[in-house]
Amino acid sequence: MNFQSFKQKIRYFVGIAVLCFLASSSTFAQEGVTVSGRVVNEAGDPVVGISIAIQPYKVMGNRLEEGVVPLWERQTDAEGNFSIWPITPMESVRFVLKGAVGEQTTIQILSIKINEITLYPRGHPHPPFNTIQFSLEAGTEIEDAVITVKTDIRPQVRARLVFADGTPVTNAQIRVRMIRTDLDGSGGGSSSGGKQTDTDGYFVENLREDGETQFYTLGVEHLGLLAKAPPFILHEGQPQVHLLLTLNGNQVPPAERPLPPTSDALIAFMNPPSVWIVNPANGHAYKRIYCDNIADAMEQATAENAYLVSINDKAENEWLQGVFEREEFWIGLSDVAEEGQWAWHSGEPVEYTDWGEHERDGGNTEMKDYVIMSRYGNGRWGATAPEGGRASFTKKAVIERPDMPVEKSAEDN
């Protein structure tokens, strides 16, 4: 074969390849789908760095089943622009948007404008049936679509947990508790749950806002060790708070670790030490304690030469509600000795009760032998069994003694 003949054959194969490429490109142009446009907020400003995807799905009765094929996904640029291609033609698709990496963002699509047509979500009250659905036919090119969204970036804490020597607590299960309180002390709440630290000891906890300025306290338990961050305030528009939490000890070998504490250890650690408070009306001293159950509360009361609180009249009942506001705690009323015969832990006669509306029989049931002052019933009383139900969540009690205890000095001891 001479060189000229070889060159002709090369040209022939190259020509065939080009024709095949053009043919495949023509087929794709006819069958492929391209969608491009911008994502803007209600003011028309670009929404930058969010993930936008087209997701196939189908509705089966009253249930929506997402497509098994992967999402076609892109991220908006500095101008809020996106372009998604190639997309397989589909009968039923929808846009899915989510926040940038590291942000807890809720995004609601308000409208989608394509050419001169504007689509709005259907009036169905429950997602995902309130999203905008459409189809993509072969060869469709959607350009300059405008997706208007409403974004709500949830603030969060990004915290790093370390041992007392500064070593990060990595890839570990931890218990987290967050307390939030209104600045005027009028309200608040708490949340608890498990978390996992990453390879550098970091974890993220979402913050809940109630519309009022609040300060937060974050506490952590790991392997019996505890840490608490100083209280902080979330400022308006602040998406993330950065904290460093140091445990009150160092890591020990598994064989030397104590039994893991209950969640009450973290609760007690995050609250200030209880102090005795004197009621000026009767001169008695009262104190809130943390307990595992009613039996533990009685043991702690006895150890302090006290008893679970006795409430002898309406004035004392109202004073307790005022001092221990928004608390739920055990009181000293019980009929465990004789069913239906209520008695105070102190031995005082029962001259006053304040049963809740649901306690129509005065708390008299065979299973419910102890009493809780309930914050959910406006401070009124409710009978409960010693374990299970409400008792499982009641980890506080108020104890009482007829006089203020005298603290002994080191010399006296």
MARNUDO-388052 format. One line per 8 residues: number of its first residue (from 1); their letters; for each residue x, y, z of C-alpha. Coordinates in pm, 1 decimal. Example, Ala and Ser with C-alpha at 12.3 -4.5 7.8 and 13.67 -1.06 7.14 Angstrom:
1	AS	1230.0,-450.0,780.0 | 1367.0,-106.0,714.0
This chain:
1	MNFQSFKQ	0.0,0.0,0.0 | 144.8,334.5,-103.8 | 135.5,644.6,115.6 | -133.0,815.0,-98.5 | -369.1,520.8,-65.6 | -311.7,512.3,311.5 | -404.4,882.2,338.8 | -725.0,825.1,145.3
9	KIRYFVGI	-831.0,547.0,380.2 | -757.9,763.7,682.8 | -975.0,1038.3,536.8 | -1249.7,783.4,476.3 | -1254.7,661.1,840.5 | -1238.4,1016.8,974.8 | -1530.2,1113.2,750.6 | -1734.3,818.6,878.8
17	AVLCFLAS	-1657.9,919.2,1238.3 | -1762.5,1280.1,1176.0 | -2086.1,1168.0,1013.3 | -2161.1,941.1,1311.3 | -2094.3,1227.1,1552.6 | -2316.6,1465.8,1355.5 | -2588.7,1204.5,1341.0 | -2572.4,1142.4,1714.9
25	SSTFAQEG	-2564.3,1518.3,1780.5 | -2871.3,1563.9,1562.4 | -3050.3,1287.4,1749.8 | -2960.8,1447.2,2084.3 | -3077.4,1786.8,1959.8 | -3409.8,1629.4,1878.0 | -3445.0,1418.5,2192.9 | -3244.0,1596.4,2462.9
33	VTVSGRVV	-3386.9,1870.1,2684.7 | -3217.5,2183.6,2817.0 | -3352.6,2407.4,3094.5 | -3185.9,2734.5,3193.6 | -3282.2,3052.1,3376.1 | -3246.1,3243.3,3702.4 | -3352.9,3200.8,4063.2 | -3457.6,3522.1,4238.4
41	NEAGDPVV	-3617.2,3613.9,4569.4 | -3937.4,3811.9,4622.1 | -3748.4,4139.9,4572.2 | -3604.7,4020.2,4241.2 | -3250.8,3978.4,4376.2 | -3049.8,3673.3,4264.0 | -3040.2,3374.0,4497.8 | -2678.0,3261.3,4489.7
49	GISIAIQP	-2521.5,2923.0,4558.0 | -2833.6,2712.3,4602.4 | -2882.0,2373.3,4444.6 | -3154.0,2347.3,4178.8 | -3254.1,2015.1,4029.9 | -3515.2,1859.6,3804.1 | -3665.5,1546.8,3954.9 | -3884.8,1285.4,3782.9
57	YKVMGNRL	-4174.8,1149.2,3987.7 | -4513.6,985.0,3960.4 | -4827.1,998.3,4171.8 | -4976.3,669.6,4291.4 | -5318.3,741.4,4438.5 | -5258.8,990.8,4717.3 | -4889.8,909.9,4739.9 | -4602.9,1065.3,4547.4
65	EEGVVPLW	-4319.1,834.6,4442.4 | -3994.6,1000.5,4338.8 | -3821.1,875.4,4028.6 | -3548.2,619.9,4064.0 | -3319.9,801.4,3820.1 | -3075.7,1055.2,3966.3 | -3161.6,1423.9,3987.7 | -3031.4,1650.8,3714.3
73	ERQTDAEG	-2872.7,1906.7,3942.3 | -2679.3,2233.4,3911.8 | -2590.9,2523.8,4140.1 | -2685.5,2887.3,4081.8 | -2396.0,3121.9,4008.8 | -2322.8,3473.8,4137.3 | -2610.9,3610.8,3928.9 | -2854.7,3338.6,4029.7
81	NFSIWPIT	-2825.5,3174.2,3686.1 | -2841.2,2800.3,3618.6 | -2836.5,2570.2,3317.2 | -2929.5,2202.3,3336.3 | -2853.8,1966.1,3047.5 | -2874.2,1708.9,2907.4 | -3211.1,1599.5,3045.9 | -3404.1,1292.5,2934.6
89	PMESVRFV	-3760.7,1375.0,2820.7 | -4005.9,1299.0,3099.9 | -4382.8,1318.2,3138.8 | -4379.2,1432.2,3503.5 | -4101.0,1639.0,3656.8 | -4068.1,1912.6,3916.4 | -3805.6,2158.2,4034.8 | -3636.1,2079.6,4364.9
97	LKGAVGEQ	-3430.8,2347.2,4543.5 | -3218.8,2327.3,4854.2 | -2982.3,2560.5,5034.9 | -2609.4,2595.3,4998.6 | -2382.7,2343.6,5169.0 | -2364.2,2406.1,5545.2 | -2689.2,2605.4,5559.1 | -3021.3,2485.4,5694.3
105	TTIQILSI	-3239.8,2661.4,5438.6 | -3608.6,2617.4,5373.5 | -3692.6,2721.2,5016.2 | -4046.0,2764.8,4887.4 | -4110.6,2810.4,4513.7 | -4357.1,3095.6,4466.0 | -4375.9,3095.5,4086.1 | -4204.2,2982.1,3766.3
113	KINEITLY	-4214.7,3209.7,3461.3 | -4146.4,3046.4,3124.7 | -4172.6,3285.9,2828.6 | -4499.9,3469.3,2881.6 | -4656.9,3205.2,3106.6 | -4629.0,3215.4,3486.4 | -4701.0,2898.2,3683.3 | -4801.9,2899.6,4051.5
121	PRGHPHPP	-4812.7,2616.1,4305.9 | -5141.1,2436.2,4338.9 | -5354.1,2504.0,4644.2 | -5292.3,2164.8,4804.3 | -5195.1,2226.1,5170.0 | -4941.5,1944.9,5202.2 | -4604.3,1903.1,5028.6 | -4498.5,1764.3,4789.5
129	FNTIQFSL	-4839.2,1794.6,4619.4 | -4823.9,2175.5,4641.2 | -4526.4,2193.5,4403.4 | -4532.4,2297.3,4037.0 | -4532.8,1995.2,3806.5 | -4473.1,1993.3,3430.5 | -4352.4,1771.0,3147.0 | -4044.6,1788.1,2923.6
137	EAGTEIED	-4094.9,1673.6,2566.1 | -3814.6,1565.7,2334.7 | -3623.6,1856.6,2186.8 | -3754.3,2108.1,2440.5 | -3532.8,2406.2,2519.4 | -3649.7,2622.1,2806.2 | -3445.5,2942.0,2822.9 | -3459.1,3242.1,3056.0
145	AVITVKTD	-3698.1,3075.8,3300.5 | -3741.5,3283.9,3617.4 | -3802.4,3092.2,3939.8 | -3914.4,3316.1,4225.8 | -3858.8,3169.2,4570.4 | -3896.0,3253.3,4935.4 | -3598.2,3149.4,5146.9 | -3579.5,3100.1,5520.2
153	IRPQVRAR	-3227.9,3028.6,5645.3 | -3246.5,2855.8,5980.8 | -2976.7,2977.5,6218.2 | -2751.6,2717.6,6370.8 | -2462.1,2659.7,6608.4 | -2142.6,2511.6,6470.2 | -1950.4,2387.2,6772.0 | -1625.3,2203.9,6825.6
161	LVFADGTP	-1598.7,1962.7,7118.0 | -1261.9,1893.3,7279.4 | -1136.4,1710.0,7586.9 | -983.3,1903.1,7877.1 | -636.1,1871.4,7720.3 | -759.0,2021.4,7391.3 | -780.3,1694.6,7196.5 | -1084.6,1705.6,6964.9
169	VTNAQIRV	-1363.4,1454.6,7022.3 | -1377.0,1300.4,6675.5 | -1634.3,1073.1,6510.6 | -1814.0,1027.6,6841.3 | -2170.9,996.8,6960.9 | -2260.9,1280.8,7197.9 | -2569.6,1401.2,7381.9 | -2665.6,1764.0,7324.6
177	RMIRTDLD	-2907.3,1985.7,7518.8 | -3011.7,2338.0,7420.0 | -3195.5,2578.3,7651.7 | -3348.4,2900.7,7517.9 | -3492.3,3174.5,7735.6 | -3661.1,3505.7,7655.3 | -3457.0,3804.6,7766.9 | -3725.2,3901.4,8017.2
185	GSGGGSSS	-3748.7,3545.6,8148.7 | -4113.5,3516.5,8047.0 | -4074.8,3210.3,7828.5 | -3845.8,2971.7,7649.9 | -3794.3,2601.9,7603.2 | -3539.3,2327.2,7563.2 | -3447.2,2042.4,7331.1 | -3227.7,1735.8,7366.5
193	GGKQTDTD	-3095.3,1470.3,7131.3 | -2801.5,1273.2,7001.8 | -2540.3,1405.1,6759.1 | -2225.2,1279.4,6590.1 | -1903.6,1479.6,6571.9 | -1702.6,1481.7,6249.7 | -1334.5,1403.1,6192.2 | -1234.8,1739.2,6343.5
201	GYFVENLR	-1470.3,1729.9,6642.1 | -1737.0,1960.0,6496.4 | -2113.2,1920.6,6510.4 | -2408.1,2139.5,6411.5 | -2720.3,2216.6,6616.9 | -3013.0,2405.4,6466.3 | -3157.0,2697.1,6660.6 | -3527.1,2747.1,6704.7
209	EDGETQFY	-3666.7,3100.0,6700.9 | -3995.9,3201.2,6860.3 | -4011.1,3556.6,6726.5 | -3864.5,3703.9,7044.8 | -3499.8,3780.2,7114.4 | -3363.6,3494.2,7324.0 | -3041.4,3380.5,7479.1 | -2926.1,3022.1,7439.3
217	TLGVEHLG	-2722.4,2780.6,7649.5 | -2567.0,2470.3,7490.8 | -2448.3,2167.9,7688.0 | -2290.2,1836.9,7583.6 | -2231.6,1497.5,7748.4 | -1983.3,1239.1,7620.0 | -1864.0,926.7,7804.1 | -1973.4,1073.6,8137.1
225	LLAKAPPF	-1788.9,1401.4,8075.7 | -1976.8,1729.8,8052.5 | -1928.9,2066.5,7883.0 | -2132.6,2386.4,7874.2 | -2094.8,2698.5,7662.3 | -2157.1,3046.1,7807.5 | -2504.2,3181.8,7723.1 | -2519.4,3366.3,7390.2
233	ILHEGQPQ	-2769.7,3577.9,7198.2 | -2851.4,3519.6,6832.8 | -2843.6,3854.4,6655.5 | -3085.3,3935.5,6375.6 | -2958.8,3812.4,6040.8 | -2684.4,3600.5,6198.7 | -2694.1,3259.4,6026.0 | -2435.0,3077.2,6237.7
241	VHLLLTLN	-2277.0,3090.3,6583.1 | -1933.8,2935.0,6638.8 | -1853.1,2780.0,6977.4 | -1577.2,2581.3,7145.7 | -1687.9,2341.3,7420.6 | -1432.6,2184.0,7654.0 | -1524.7,1870.0,7845.9 | -1444.1,1851.7,8217.2
249	GNQVPPAE	-1200.2,1564.6,8176.8 | -985.0,1366.3,7936.3 | -1043.3,1049.5,7742.5 | -985.4,725.5,7935.0 | -950.3,364.7,7814.9 | -1282.5,182.5,7765.3 | -1218.5,-51.5,8060.5 | -1185.6,244.3,8298.3
257	RPLPPTSD	-1492.3,435.3,8182.8 | -1779.6,463.7,8431.0 | -2132.8,368.7,8340.7 | -2287.0,632.1,8113.4 | -2498.8,879.1,8310.5 | -2865.2,938.4,8245.9 | -2981.5,1246.2,8057.6 | -3059.2,1401.5,8397.4
265	ALIAFMNP	-2687.6,1448.7,8462.0 | -2668.0,1690.4,8170.3 | -2989.9,1863.9,8276.5 | -2859.8,1920.1,8628.1 | -2519.0,2030.3,8497.2 | -2674.0,2301.5,8281.0 | -2891.7,2447.5,8553.4 | -2757.8,2664.2,8836.9
273	PSVWIVNP	-2724.8,2497.6,9179.4 | -3049.8,2491.5,9372.8 | -3074.8,2715.4,9676.4 | -3310.9,2728.8,9970.8 | -3581.5,2994.2,9943.3 | -3777.5,3109.1,10248.5 | -4151.3,3168.7,10229.3 | -4210.1,3480.5,10442.0
281	ANGHAYKR	-4567.5,3373.2,10515.8 | -4469.1,3064.5,10716.7 | -4090.6,3088.4,10754.2 | -4037.2,2749.0,10586.8 | -3752.3,2689.1,10340.9 | -3805.2,2530.9,9997.6 | -3565.8,2402.8,9732.5 | -3595.0,2248.5,9387.3
289	IYCDNIAD	-3400.8,1925.6,9335.8 | -3332.5,1702.6,9035.8 | -3426.5,1336.9,9071.4 | -3452.4,1013.7,8875.8 | -3796.6,929.5,9013.6 | -4022.2,980.8,9314.8 | -3822.8,736.1,9530.2 | -3500.0,922.3,9457.2
297	AMEQATAE	-3670.7,1252.1,9544.0 | -3776.3,1115.8,9883.4 | -3424.9,988.0,9954.4 | -3271.8,1326.3,9872.4 | -3527.3,1503.0,10091.6 | -3448.2,1275.9,10387.5 | -3074.1,1331.4,10338.4 | -3132.9,1706.4,10381.9
305	NAYLVSIN	-3356.1,1665.6,10688.9 | -3649.2,1773.8,10473.5 | -3959.0,1626.3,10311.5 | -4135.6,1656.8,9976.6 | -4331.9,1978.1,9985.4 | -4663.1,1991.9,10172.2 | -4913.3,2249.4,10046.4 | -5156.3,2353.7,10314.7
313	DKAENEWL	-5353.7,2639.2,10160.2 | -5416.7,2835.8,9842.7 | -5166.4,3107.8,9935.7 | -4881.4,2856.7,9970.0 | -4984.1,2691.4,9643.2 | -4974.7,3022.7,9455.2 | -4641.6,3119.3,9615.6 | -4485.2,2794.4,9492.9
321	QGVFEREE	-4616.2,2851.2,9140.6 | -4468.9,3199.6,9141.6 | -4126.4,3096.0,9272.5 | -4093.7,2781.0,9059.2 | -4267.5,2922.5,8752.3 | -4299.2,2700.9,8442.9 | -4174.5,2401.4,8639.4 | -4327.7,2055.2,8669.7
329	FWIGLSDV	-4234.8,1874.2,8988.5 | -4324.8,1608.8,9242.7 | -4502.6,1718.3,9558.8 | -4536.4,1520.1,9879.7 | -4895.1,1396.5,9841.8 | -4948.2,1019.6,9819.3 | -5203.6,748.4,9888.8 | -4956.1,463.1,9858.1
337	AEEGQWAW	-5011.1,359.4,10221.8 | -5389.3,329.5,10186.2 | -5572.0,364.1,9857.3 | -5787.3,676.7,9849.0 | -5646.5,815.1,10174.2 | -5412.9,1095.9,10072.8 | -5132.0,1191.8,10310.2 | -4839.4,1433.3,10303.0
345	HSGEPVEY	-4481.8,1309.7,10314.6 | -4432.0,1535.0,10617.4 | -4716.3,1366.2,10806.2 | -4926.6,1683.3,10811.9 | -5303.7,1645.5,10762.9 | -5445.2,1710.4,10416.2 | -5648.6,2028.7,10447.3 | -5615.4,2164.0,10092.2
353	TDWGEHER	-5598.8,2020.1,9737.9 | -5594.6,2170.8,9388.8 | -5671.7,1884.3,9150.8 | -5675.3,1954.7,8778.3 | -5996.8,1940.1,8582.4 | -5917.1,1590.9,8451.1 | -5887.9,1457.2,8809.2 | -6262.7,1426.4,8858.2
361	DGGNTEMK	-6227.0,1161.1,9128.2 | -5967.4,1349.7,9325.9 | -5686.1,1139.6,9183.5 | -5827.1,818.0,9328.3 | -5724.0,529.8,9104.4 | -5550.6,208.8,9198.1 | -5244.0,277.7,8984.4 | -5189.2,649.7,9052.6
369	DYVIMSRY	-5039.0,691.1,9398.7 | -4828.0,1008.3,9369.3 | -4888.9,1368.7,9266.6 | -4722.4,1614.4,9027.1 | -4775.9,1987.7,9006.5 | -4818.7,2026.1,8631.1 | -4706.3,2328.1,8430.1 | -4939.0,2215.0,8151.1
377	GNGRWGAT	-5241.2,2238.2,8379.2 | -5171.4,2594.0,8501.3 | -4999.1,2458.2,8809.4 | -5285.2,2234.6,8915.4 | -5224.3,1884.7,9049.1 | -5235.3,1551.8,8870.4 | -5206.7,1199.1,9007.2 | -4966.6,957.4,8841.9
385	APEGGRAS	-4813.2,614.4,8881.7 | -4456.8,602.7,9018.2 | -4319.5,488.2,8681.2 | -4410.5,528.2,8316.4 | -4624.6,794.4,8157.2 | -4577.1,1141.4,8301.9 | -4355.3,1007.2,8578.7 | -4087.4,918.0,8322.3
393	FTKKAVIE	-4056.6,1284.7,8224.0 | -4080.8,1440.2,8571.2 | -3723.7,1481.3,8692.6 | -3769.9,1757.2,8950.2 | -3921.2,1785.9,9294.4 | -3959.8,2057.1,9557.6 | -3852.4,1975.0,9911.0 | -3940.7,2166.2,10225.7
401	RPDMPVEK	-3818.4,2202.9,10581.1 | -3954.0,2416.0,10866.7 | -3638.0,2626.2,10895.4 | -3342.0,2744.3,10690.4 | -3050.0,2499.2,10722.4 | -2738.8,2639.2,10887.0 | -2419.2,2591.2,10690.1 | -2132.5,2461.3,10901.7
409	SAEDN	-1784.5,2602.1,10862.8 | -1478.5,2387.5,10807.8 | -1377.2,2443.0,11172.6 | -1713.1,2313.6,11296.4 | -1665.7,1998.5,11094.0
